[in-house]
């Protein structure tokens, strides 16, 4: 029952957003994930008003990680209209990430 609520709130987050949602699937023990955090802060600042960023801890929500076939960390998935449209695995620099996202926003 709790799992269904988690999916329900995640689904409602995606479907309720007027902006595209960039989901950062990460784990607290993952070094590259920790290095990605300030990069996502920069991306969020530069794309403010055009994008929403959400972090999902794969250790706390393994069913979500499984549902979206997260096999490497960090993995970023961009959702538009509640559908995944772009997937980026591994550490990526802010300028590269912004370049990839801008054409999709």
Secondary structure, 3 states (H helix, E strand, C coil): CHHHHHHHHHHHHHHHCCCEEEEEEECCCCHHHHHHHHHHHHHHHHCCCCEEEEEEECCCCHHHHHHCCCCCCCEEEEEECCEEEEEEECCCCHHHHHHHHHCCC
